[in-house]
Amino acid sequence: MNWLVLTVVGIICIAIIVLTFLKDRKDEEEFEEHAHKDYPKPPHDHDDADPEETPK
C-alpha cells in the first residue's frame, strides 16, 4: 500500500483519539462543577454527638 496514505490515516486517527480525550476531560470538569453547585455539602452541625466521645 501507499505509505503516504497510511501515514495520513494514522495521523488523523491519533488526532481524533487525542481530541476525544481532551473533550472528555473538559466535559468531566464541567459536570463536577455543576454537581458541586447543585448538591452542596450539608452544613456540619456542631451540636451532634461526636462518636469518639459517646460512652460504649
Backbone as XML, in Angstrom:
<?xml version="1.0"?>
<chain id="A" units="angstrom">
  <residue number="1" name="MET">
    <atom name="N" x="0.841" y="-1.196" z="0.000"/>
    <atom name="CA" x="0.000" y="0.000" z="0.000"/>
    <atom name="C" x="0.879" y="1.251" z="0.000"/>
  </residue>
  <residue number="2" name="ASN">
    <atom name="N" x="0.234" y="2.318" z="-0.255"/>
    <atom name="CA" x="0.931" y="3.591" z="-0.302"/>
    <atom name="C" x="1.212" y="4.075" z="1.122"/>
  </residue>
  <residue number="3" name="TRP">
    <atom name="N" x="2.498" y="4.272" z="1.444"/>
    <atom name="CA" x="2.872" y="4.685" z="2.797"/>
    <atom name="C" x="2.358" y="6.079" z="3.120"/>
  </residue>
  <residue number="4" name="LEU">
    <atom name="N" x="2.223" y="6.922" z="2.149"/>
    <atom name="CA" x="1.707" y="8.276" z="2.389"/>
    <atom name="C" x="0.261" y="8.218" z="2.883"/>
  </residue>
  <residue number="5" name="VAL">
    <atom name="N" x="-0.539" y="7.382" z="2.265"/>
    <atom name="CA" x="-1.944" y="7.243" z="2.669"/>
    <atom name="C" x="-2.025" y="6.677" z="4.090"/>
  </residue>
  <residue number="6" name="LEU">
    <atom name="N" x="-1.230" y="5.653" z="4.385"/>
    <atom name="CA" x="-1.233" y="5.066" z="5.726"/>
    <atom name="C" x="-0.790" y="6.070" z="6.785"/>
  </residue>
  <residue number="7" name="THR">
    <atom name="N" x="0.199" y="6.878" z="6.459"/>
    <atom name="CA" x="0.677" y="7.887" z="7.404"/>
    <atom name="C" x="-0.394" y="8.930" z="7.679"/>
  </residue>
  <residue number="8" name="VAL">
    <atom name="N" x="-1.059" y="9.404" z="6.644"/>
    <atom name="CA" x="-2.110" y="10.415" z="6.813"/>
    <atom name="C" x="-3.269" y="9.837" z="7.632"/>
  </residue>
  <residue number="9" name="VAL">
    <atom name="N" x="-3.691" y="8.625" z="7.319"/>
    <atom name="CA" x="-4.787" y="7.993" z="8.062"/>
    <atom name="C" x="-4.378" y="7.782" z="9.520"/>
  </residue>
  <residue number="10" name="GLY">
    <atom name="N" x="-3.151" y="7.370" z="9.766"/>
    <atom name="CA" x="-2.662" y="7.179" z="11.133"/>
    <atom name="C" x="-2.654" y="8.477" z="11.919"/>
  </residue>
  <residue number="11" name="ILE">
    <atom name="N" x="-2.197" y="9.559" z="11.307"/>
    <atom name="CA" x="-2.172" y="10.864" z="11.977"/>
    <atom name="C" x="-3.591" y="11.330" z="12.289"/>
  </residue>
  <residue number="12" name="ILE">
    <atom name="N" x="-4.500" y="11.121" z="11.362"/>
    <atom name="CA" x="-5.898" y="11.514" z="11.587"/>
    <atom name="C" x="-6.496" y="10.707" z="12.737"/>
  </residue>
  <residue number="13" name="CYS">
    <atom name="N" x="-6.224" y="9.411" z="12.789"/>
    <atom name="CA" x="-6.737" y="8.574" z="13.878"/>
    <atom name="C" x="-6.188" y="9.016" z="15.229"/>
  </residue>
  <residue number="14" name="ILE">
    <atom name="N" x="-4.903" y="9.295" z="15.298"/>
    <atom name="CA" x="-4.297" y="9.755" z="16.548"/>
    <atom name="C" x="-4.900" y="11.098" z="16.961"/>
  </residue>
  <residue number="15" name="ALA">
    <atom name="N" x="-5.109" y="11.999" z="16.006"/>
    <atom name="CA" x="-5.699" y="13.299" z="16.305"/>
    <atom name="C" x="-7.121" y="13.141" z="16.850"/>
  </residue>
  <residue number="16" name="ILE">
    <atom name="N" x="-7.901" y="12.245" z="16.276"/>
    <atom name="CA" x="-9.271" y="12.014" z="16.755"/>
    <atom name="C" x="-9.252" y="11.480" z="18.183"/>
  </residue>
  <residue number="17" name="ILE">
    <atom name="N" x="-8.346" y="10.559" z="18.472"/>
    <atom name="CA" x="-8.248" y="9.995" z="19.825"/>
    <atom name="C" x="-7.863" y="11.073" z="20.832"/>
  </residue>
  <residue number="18" name="VAL">
    <atom name="N" x="-6.879" y="11.887" z="20.493"/>
    <atom name="CA" x="-6.428" y="12.945" z="21.402"/>
    <atom name="C" x="-7.535" y="13.974" z="21.627"/>
  </residue>
  <residue number="19" name="LEU">
    <atom name="N" x="-8.198" y="14.391" z="20.570"/>
    <atom name="CA" x="-9.271" y="15.383" z="20.716"/>
    <atom name="C" x="-10.440" y="14.828" z="21.528"/>
  </residue>
  <residue number="20" name="THR">
    <atom name="N" x="-10.759" y="13.556" z="21.349"/>
    <atom name="CA" x="-11.823" y="12.934" z="22.131"/>
    <atom name="C" x="-11.443" y="12.896" z="23.608"/>
  </residue>
  <residue number="21" name="PHE">
    <atom name="N" x="-10.204" y="12.562" z="23.907"/>
    <atom name="CA" x="-9.732" y="12.524" z="25.288"/>
    <atom name="C" x="-9.799" y="13.906" z="25.929"/>
  </residue>
  <residue number="22" name="LEU">
    <atom name="N" x="-9.353" y="14.943" z="25.203"/>
    <atom name="CA" x="-9.376" y="16.299" z="25.749"/>
    <atom name="C" x="-10.807" y="16.787" z="25.973"/>
  </residue>
  <residue number="23" name="LYS">
    <atom name="N" x="-11.718" y="16.482" z="25.075"/>
    <atom name="CA" x="-13.106" y="16.883" z="25.222"/>
    <atom name="C" x="-13.742" y="16.176" z="26.412"/>
  </residue>
  <residue number="24" name="ASP">
    <atom name="N" x="-13.421" y="14.908" z="26.608"/>
    <atom name="CA" x="-13.964" y="14.153" z="27.738"/>
    <atom name="C" x="-13.494" y="14.754" z="29.052"/>
  </residue>
  <residue number="25" name="ARG">
    <atom name="N" x="-12.224" y="15.144" z="29.145"/>
    <atom name="CA" x="-11.720" y="15.769" z="30.380"/>
    <atom name="C" x="-12.435" y="17.079" z="30.644"/>
  </residue>
  <residue number="26" name="LYS">
    <atom name="N" x="-12.665" y="17.880" z="29.609"/>
    <atom name="CA" x="-13.351" y="19.167" z="29.764"/>
    <atom name="C" x="-14.787" y="18.933" z="30.232"/>
  </residue>
  <residue number="27" name="ASP">
    <atom name="N" x="-15.478" y="17.964" z="29.615"/>
    <atom name="CA" x="-16.852" y="17.672" z="29.998"/>
    <atom name="C" x="-16.926" y="17.156" z="31.434"/>
  </residue>
  <residue number="28" name="GLU">
    <atom name="N" x="-15.943" y="16.365" z="31.847"/>
    <atom name="CA" x="-15.933" y="15.844" z="33.209"/>
    <atom name="C" x="-15.755" y="16.974" z="34.217"/>
  </residue>
  <residue number="29" name="GLU">
    <atom name="N" x="-14.877" y="17.918" z="33.924"/>
    <atom name="CA" x="-14.675" y="19.059" z="34.816"/>
    <atom name="C" x="-15.944" y="19.898" z="34.912"/>
  </residue>
  <residue number="30" name="GLU">
    <atom name="N" x="-16.631" y="20.125" z="33.795"/>
    <atom name="CA" x="-17.879" y="20.883" z="33.816"/>
    <atom name="C" x="-18.949" y="20.142" z="34.608"/>
  </residue>
  <residue number="31" name="PHE">
    <atom name="N" x="-19.023" y="18.810" z="34.456"/>
    <atom name="CA" x="-20.008" y="18.027" z="35.192"/>
    <atom name="C" x="-19.751" y="18.115" z="36.691"/>
  </residue>
  <residue number="32" name="GLU">
    <atom name="N" x="-18.483" y="17.988" z="37.101"/>
    <atom name="CA" x="-18.162" y="18.064" z="38.522"/>
    <atom name="C" x="-18.504" y="19.443" z="39.080"/>
  </residue>
  <residue number="33" name="GLU">
    <atom name="N" x="-18.244" y="20.494" z="38.308"/>
    <atom name="CA" x="-18.561" y="21.850" z="38.753"/>
    <atom name="C" x="-20.067" y="22.003" z="38.958"/>
  </residue>
  <residue number="34" name="HIS">
    <atom name="N" x="-20.854" y="21.520" z="38.011"/>
    <atom name="CA" x="-22.312" y="21.612" z="38.136"/>
    <atom name="C" x="-22.813" y="20.746" z="39.289"/>
  </residue>
  <residue number="35" name="ALA">
    <atom name="N" x="-22.221" y="19.584" z="39.481"/>
    <atom name="CA" x="-22.649" y="18.692" z="40.563"/>
    <atom name="C" x="-22.377" y="19.336" z="41.919"/>
  </residue>
  <residue number="36" name="HIS">
    <atom name="N" x="-21.247" y="20.018" z="42.054"/>
    <atom name="CA" x="-20.932" y="20.672" z="43.326"/>
    <atom name="C" x="-21.878" y="21.840" z="43.589"/>
  </residue>
  <residue number="37" name="LYS">
    <atom name="N" x="-22.284" y="22.528" z="42.551"/>
    <atom name="CA" x="-23.212" y="23.646" z="42.715"/>
    <atom name="C" x="-24.625" y="23.150" z="43.026"/>
  </residue>
  <residue number="38" name="ASP">
    <atom name="N" x="-25.048" y="22.063" z="42.370"/>
    <atom name="CA" x="-26.404" y="21.557" z="42.547"/>
    <atom name="C" x="-26.585" y="20.806" z="43.860"/>
  </residue>
  <residue number="39" name="TYR">
    <atom name="N" x="-25.556" y="20.138" z="44.327"/>
    <atom name="CA" x="-25.657" y="19.319" z="45.532"/>
    <atom name="C" x="-24.555" y="19.711" z="46.514"/>
  </residue>
  <residue number="40" name="PRO">
    <atom name="N" x="-24.711" y="20.852" z="47.188"/>
    <atom name="CA" x="-23.667" y="21.260" z="48.129"/>
    <atom name="C" x="-23.665" y="20.354" z="49.358"/>
  </residue>
  <residue number="41" name="LYS">
    <atom name="N" x="-22.540" y="20.331" z="50.047"/>
    <atom name="CA" x="-22.440" y="19.534" z="51.262"/>
    <atom name="C" x="-23.345" y="20.151" z="52.330"/>
  </residue>
  <residue number="42" name="PRO">
    <atom name="N" x="-23.997" y="19.320" z="53.135"/>
    <atom name="CA" x="-24.827" y="19.879" z="54.199"/>
    <atom name="C" x="-23.941" y="20.536" z="55.254"/>
  </residue>
  <residue number="43" name="PRO">
    <atom name="N" x="-24.428" y="21.592" z="55.863"/>
    <atom name="CA" x="-23.610" y="22.246" z="56.896"/>
    <atom name="C" x="-23.417" y="21.301" z="58.077"/>
  </residue>
  <residue number="44" name="HIS">
    <atom name="N" x="-22.242" y="21.345" z="58.666"/>
    <atom name="CA" x="-21.923" y="20.491" z="59.802"/>
    <atom name="C" x="-22.541" y="21.087" z="61.059"/>
  </residue>
  <residue number="45" name="ASP">
    <atom name="N" x="-23.307" y="20.284" z="61.753"/>
    <atom name="CA" x="-23.957" y="20.733" z="62.984"/>
    <atom name="C" x="-23.069" y="20.328" z="64.157"/>
  </residue>
  <residue number="46" name="HIS">
    <atom name="N" x="-22.561" y="21.310" z="64.881"/>
    <atom name="CA" x="-21.652" y="21.033" z="65.984"/>
    <atom name="C" x="-22.376" y="20.509" z="67.217"/>
  </residue>
  <residue number="47" name="ASP">
    <atom name="N" x="-23.701" y="20.544" z="67.237"/>
    <atom name="CA" x="-24.451" y="20.041" z="68.377"/>
    <atom name="C" x="-24.571" y="18.520" z="68.345"/>
  </residue>
  <residue number="48" name="ASP">
    <atom name="N" x="-24.213" y="17.895" z="67.234"/>
    <atom name="CA" x="-24.287" y="16.438" z="67.142"/>
    <atom name="C" x="-23.229" y="15.811" z="68.067"/>
  </residue>
  <residue number="49" name="ALA">
    <atom name="N" x="-23.534" y="14.634" z="68.541"/>
    <atom name="CA" x="-22.588" y="13.931" z="69.400"/>
    <atom name="C" x="-21.415" y="13.418" z="68.582"/>
  </residue>
  <residue number="50" name="ASP">
    <atom name="N" x="-20.242" y="13.551" z="69.150"/>
    <atom name="CA" x="-19.044" y="13.036" z="68.498"/>
    <atom name="C" x="-18.952" y="11.558" z="68.805"/>
  </residue>
  <residue number="51" name="PRO">
    <atom name="N" x="-18.805" y="10.692" z="67.795"/>
    <atom name="CA" x="-18.783" y="9.242" z="68.080"/>
    <atom name="C" x="-17.627" y="8.821" z="68.965"/>
  </residue>
  <residue number="52" name="GLU">
    <atom name="N" x="-16.556" y="9.588" z="68.990"/>
    <atom name="CA" x="-15.434" y="9.242" z="69.844"/>
    <atom name="C" x="-15.722" y="9.565" z="71.310"/>
  </residue>
  <residue number="53" name="GLU">
    <atom name="N" x="-16.629" y="10.509" z="71.557"/>
    <atom name="CA" x="-16.912" y="10.913" z="72.931"/>
    <atom name="C" x="-18.106" y="10.172" z="73.534"/>
  </residue>
  <residue number="54" name="THR">
    <atom name="N" x="-18.858" y="9.445" z="72.751"/>
    <atom name="CA" x="-20.002" y="8.739" z="73.296"/>
    <atom name="C" x="-19.559" y="7.526" z="74.081"/>
  </residue>
  <residue number="55" name="PRO">
    <atom name="N" x="-20.184" y="7.291" z="75.217"/>
    <atom name="CA" x="-19.792" y="6.110" z="76.029"/>
    <atom name="C" x="-20.214" y="4.825" z="75.332"/>
  </residue>
  <residue number="56" name="LYS">
    <atom name="N" x="-19.421" y="3.796" z="75.542"/>
    <atom name="CA" x="-19.705" y="2.499" z="74.911"/>
    <atom name="C" x="-20.289" y="1.526" z="75.901"/>
  </residue>
</chain>
